[in-house]
Amino acid sequence: MMDSKTLYAKAQTLMPGGVNSPLRACRYVKSEPAFIARAEGSHVWDVEGREYIDYVLSWGPQILGHCDKTVNDAAHKAVDLGSSYGAPCEGEILLAEEISKLIPSMEMMRMVSSGTEATMSALRLARGYTGRSKVVKFIGNYHGHADSFLAAAGSAAATVPGTPGVPEDIVKHTLLAHYNDLEAVEKHFAENGDDIACIIVEPAAGNMGLVLPEPGFLEGLRALCTKYGALLIFDEVITGFRFSIGGAQQRFGIEPDLTTLGKIIGGGFPVGCYGGKREIMNHMAPCGGVFQAGTLSGNPVAMAAGYATLKRLQECDYDALEQRTTKLAEELTAILREKGQPATLVRMASAFTIYFTDQPVVDQRGSAASNADTYATFWQQMQAQGVNLAPAGFECTFTSFAHTDEDFEKTLEAARNVKF
Ligand SMILES: *Cc1c(COP(=O)(O)O)cnc(C)c1O
């Protein structure tokens, strides 16, 4: 196999930046990407054969670790029966039933092929259902790359100044507020209440680094939606089946009208899903007039992998993983502080972000105060020691059920060796 440098040079002639998703280019950490050859459990190997402890986990989906045997067996079995039919199959029902059982607010749902499709379709449904056009969105939240959401978006979108290609006529319907700023949302409703179709929110934000909802924030959004007849959409593409087996909505005890899922529910395959109250979902074609379709939607291989993943997750000890992750995150933070770096830890479940700032982080302004140069230095030296962290400081560090105590020890040892 060619080495990463050669592959990257070739890739840059074929794909913009050499990548199929911007952050993978590693520009934010002033580096070039390693090309991955294989993965297993908590580890990935690049084409040079270097081994890394993986805290990216495909940006979240691999919560069971890579190549989980049950999931892979299910996928292999499914692919032998045909990779796509474009017709209903039992696998869709199995996965949908399992999701509905674990997240009861999702009485009905639609399977799609990515998180982007899920949020885009949920927004269309909210607009079609309410007959209104505006959406309230939080600065630094990321909901995929549909036009309406590319206003002050998080994740890779935050690195692109402005949003060329997104007409002003579209984003004028997107009303912005800072995360945790309930007053700003109240103001939007006071001014535009009869034209707001929905609020879309990451119930814990994972695309400006991890940022948690303050007590009362999600409750306040729920109350405003109910009062004004708007829909509350929880974008649980990251938090679904990571924050608890019932997602962030179970953990925080708030019921949205619609939920979007992705990442984990595909078990590493391309799957998204949106769903909610039966009465709302029945507005989708062919029952209602709101249109959405997909050639590969409900793909049998992806459904099988997703179903196997959710079955496996119900046997996993979320509390134990959270405790171990907390210990790792706190020790890492302590090591960075001992080295004289300001470090603010935000953590919950099996996700955390350490910000290189000494201020608390409750919204995008706080997250943006984290020192990007310091993160780049940290990332490069961790990478050189075989620890794969997200190639940007405004992302989550994820752990999986496959990470061992030895992985965590090695990670801490690597952090102790970092020189700033
Ligand atoms: C990743 C993500 C998306 C987009 O999902 P894709 O599968 O990348 O299109 C949407 N919302 C949130 C919260 C995400 O983290």
The ligand as an SDF file (V2000), in Angstrom:
LIG
                    3D

 15 15  0  0  0  0  0  0  0  0999 V2000
  -22.8260   14.6460   12.7200 C   0  0  0  0  0  0  0  0  0  0  0  0
  -24.0080   15.4490   13.0170 C   0  0  0  0  0  0  0  0  0  0  0  0
  -24.9930   15.7140   12.0550 C   0  0  0  0  0  0  0  0  0  0  0  0
  -24.8130   15.3580   10.6050 C   0  0  0  0  0  0  0  0  0  0  0  0
  -24.7400   13.9880   10.3900 O   0  0  0  0  0  0  0  0  0  0  0  0
  -24.0590   13.4550    9.0350 P   0  0  0  0  0  0  0  0  0  0  0  0
  -24.2990   11.9880    9.0850 O   0  0  0  0  0  0  0  0  0  0  0  0
  -22.6190   13.8470    9.1280 O   0  0  0  0  0  0  0  0  0  0  0  0
  -24.7410   14.1170    7.9020 O   0  0  0  0  0  0  0  0  0  0  0  0
  -26.1420   16.3560   12.4350 C   0  0  0  0  0  0  0  0  0  0  0  0
  -26.3310   16.7350   13.7010 N   0  0  0  0  0  0  0  0  0  0  0  0
  -25.4110   16.5100   14.6620 C   0  0  0  0  0  0  0  0  0  0  0  0
  -25.6970   16.9210   16.0670 C   0  0  0  0  0  0  0  0  0  0  0  0
  -24.2080   15.8870   14.3420 C   0  0  0  0  0  0  0  0  0  0  0  0
  -23.2730   15.7260   15.2780 O   0  0  0  0  0  0  0  0  0  0  0  0
  1  2  1  0
  2  3  1  0
  2 14  2  0
  3  4  1  0
  3 10  2  0
  4  5  1  0
  5  6  1  0
  6  7  2  0
  6  8  1  0
  6  9  1  0
 10 11  1  0
 11 12  2  0
 12 13  1  0
 12 14  1  0
 14 15  1  0
M  END
$$$$
